[in-house]
Amino acid sequence: EAWEALAQAIKEASFYITNSFPIRSEGESAYHSSKNTIKWDAIIVLRKRGSIQYDSLSSKSLLELLVEWTNYINTEQLALKKCDIRNFFRALATQYYVADPRKNCLKDLFSTVEDYVEDYCDA
């Protein structure tokens, strides 16, 4: 519900998302290191509608982008956990949802990532 509220607020304020990317936000401290605690935040870059031309994303390109980021980060020896991947995918799905006015439900996009997450990592 929080992601849908964020997406709706972005739409109503006449913004759109031009980019989403992960950034390492937590170190190795034991205080924030439980199994389901994210270590990566999703950064969402916004622009006011009408400021530049943009293209909608497809659900295929969302998953491809997620795979690219996951592979890149994991080759840098900074592994993403399942919760990090889910969080970043939600940011990407929000970008897709905001860009395409025909999309009615953001939760439908979230289900796309589950198979990938389960197949990709065990952490």
One Martini backbone bead per residue (centre of mass of N, CA, C, O) as a GRO file, in nm:
protein
  123
    1GLU     BB    1   0.055   0.064  -0.018
    2ALA     BB    2   0.292   0.264  -0.011
    3TRP     BB    3   0.368   0.248  -0.313
    4GLU     BB    4   0.093   0.346  -0.418
    5ALA     BB    5   0.095   0.618  -0.273
    6LEU     BB    6   0.349   0.723  -0.404
    7ALA     BB    7   0.257   0.702  -0.700
    8GLN     BB    8   0.008   0.885  -0.671
    9ALA     BB    9   0.160   1.139  -0.577
   10ILE     BB   10   0.333   1.170  -0.828
   11LYS     BB   11   0.102   1.200  -1.029
   12GLU     BB   12  -0.056   1.441  -0.887
   13ALA     BB   13   0.221   1.626  -0.908
   14SER     BB   14   0.339   1.595  -1.205
   15PHE     BB   15   0.528   1.347  -1.207
   16TYR     BB   16   0.824   1.154  -1.290
   17ILE     BB   17   1.029   0.874  -1.352
   18THR     BB   18   1.373   0.852  -1.469
   19ASN     BB   19   1.498   0.692  -1.213
   20SER     BB   20   1.647   0.386  -1.070
   21PHE     BB   21   1.857   0.309  -0.778
   22PRO     BB   22   2.098   0.159  -0.595
   23ILE     BB   23   2.208   0.203  -0.242
   24ARG     BB   24   2.426   0.185  -0.001
   25SER     BB   25   2.317   0.217   0.359
   26GLU     BB   26   2.458  -0.027   0.502
   27GLY     BB   27   2.660  -0.179   0.691
   28GLU     BB   28   2.813  -0.428   0.920
   29SER     BB   29   2.639  -0.397   1.147
   30ALA     BB   30   2.454  -0.570   1.384
   31TYR     BB   31   2.206  -0.383   1.427
   32HIS     BB   32   2.128  -0.404   1.085
   33SER     BB   33   2.161  -0.758   1.035
   34SER     BB   34   1.920  -0.896   0.954
   35LYS     BB   35   1.782  -1.099   0.724
   36ASN     BB   36   1.529  -0.868   0.655
   37THR     BB   37   1.734  -0.636   0.614
   38ILE     BB   38   1.809  -0.376   0.444
   39LYS     BB   39   2.108  -0.242   0.260
   40TRP     BB   40   1.933  -0.115   0.026
   41ASP     BB   41   1.842   0.160  -0.146
   42ALA     BB   42   1.599   0.341  -0.329
   43ILE     BB   43   1.646   0.557  -0.590
   44ILE     BB   44   1.439   0.837  -0.692
   45VAL     BB   45   1.391   1.007  -0.997
   46LEU     BB   46   1.255   1.329  -1.065
   47ARG     BB   47   1.012   1.491  -1.285
   48LYS     BB   48   0.849   1.719  -1.446
   49ARG     BB   49   0.604   1.736  -1.639
   50GLY     BB   50   0.730   1.858  -1.960
   51SER     BB   51   1.049   1.885  -1.942
   52ILE     BB   52   1.070   1.597  -2.086
   53GLN     BB   53   1.115   1.329  -2.269
   54TYR     BB   54   0.953   1.000  -2.248
   55ASP     BB   55   0.955   0.652  -2.181
   56SER     BB   56   0.816   0.368  -2.147
   57LEU     BB   57   0.803   0.078  -1.975
   58SER     BB   58   0.855  -0.257  -1.959
   59SER     BB   59   0.838  -0.550  -1.791
   60LYS     BB   60   1.092  -0.662  -1.922
   61SER     BB   61   1.282  -0.421  -1.857
   62LEU     BB   62   1.263  -0.447  -1.556
   63LEU     BB   63   1.393  -0.726  -1.525
   64GLU     BB   64   1.652  -0.662  -1.675
   65LEU     BB   65   1.744  -0.437  -1.483
   66LEU     BB   66   1.753  -0.608  -1.229
   67VAL     BB   67   1.964  -0.809  -1.331
   68GLU     BB   68   2.189  -0.608  -1.386
   69TRP     BB   69   2.218  -0.498  -1.099
   70THR     BB   70   2.264  -0.765  -0.955
   71ASN     BB   71   2.516  -0.850  -1.110
   72TYR     BB   72   2.688  -0.601  -1.052
   73ILE     BB   73   2.687  -0.612  -0.741
   74ASN     BB   74   2.788  -0.910  -0.713
   75THR     BB   75   3.068  -0.848  -0.859
   76GLU     BB   76   3.139  -0.635  -0.615
   77GLN     BB   77   3.086  -0.790  -0.340
   78LEU     BB   78   2.762  -0.684  -0.285
   79ALA     BB   79   2.525  -0.844  -0.179
   80LEU     BB   80   2.199  -0.932  -0.245
   81LYS     BB   81   1.906  -0.962  -0.103
   82LYS     BB   82   1.585  -1.032  -0.128
   83CYS     BB   83   1.489  -0.764   0.001
   84ASP     BB   84   1.650  -0.582  -0.193
   85ILE     BB   85   1.526  -0.676  -0.459
   86ARG     BB   86   1.236  -0.609  -0.391
   87ASN     BB   87   1.274  -0.308  -0.336
   88PHE     BB   88   1.388  -0.232  -0.616
   89PHE     BB   89   1.155  -0.338  -0.785
   90ARG     BB   90   0.943  -0.146  -0.667
   91ALA     BB   91   1.072   0.104  -0.789
   92LEU     BB   92   1.052   0.013  -1.085
   93ALA     BB   93   0.743  -0.035  -1.085
   94THR     BB   94   0.672   0.257  -1.018
   95GLN     BB   95   0.786   0.374  -1.274
   96TYR     BB   96   0.597   0.223  -1.466
   97TYR     BB   97   0.325   0.311  -1.343
   98VAL     BB   98   0.363   0.621  -1.382
   99ALA     BB   99   0.416   0.609  -1.702
  100ASP     BB  100   0.139   0.423  -1.712
  101PRO     BB  101  -0.203   0.496  -1.718
  102ARG     BB  102  -0.310   0.187  -1.760
  103LYS     BB  103  -0.225   0.122  -1.484
  104ASN     BB  104  -0.401  -0.010  -1.191
  105CYS     BB  105  -0.180  -0.219  -1.048
  106LEU     BB  106   0.107  -0.257  -0.867
  107LYS     BB  107   0.090  -0.549  -0.747
  108ASP     BB  108   0.112  -0.700  -1.019
  109LEU     BB  109   0.416  -0.628  -1.062
  110PHE     BB  110   0.540  -0.767  -0.806
  111SER     BB  111   0.508  -1.072  -0.900
  112THR     BB  112   0.742  -1.081  -1.114
  113VAL     BB  113   0.990  -1.119  -0.897
  114GLU     BB  114   0.962  -1.385  -0.733
  115ASP     BB  115   1.101  -1.596  -0.914
  116TYR     BB  116   1.371  -1.456  -0.929
  117VAL     BB  117   1.436  -1.453  -0.629
  118GLU     BB  118   1.419  -1.761  -0.579
  119ASP     BB  119   1.635  -1.839  -0.805
  120TYR     BB  120   1.885  -1.646  -0.731
  121CYS     BB  121   1.844  -1.651  -0.405
  122ASP     BB  122   1.897  -1.758  -0.044
  123ALA     BB  123   1.918  -1.497   0.160
   0.00000   0.00000   0.00000
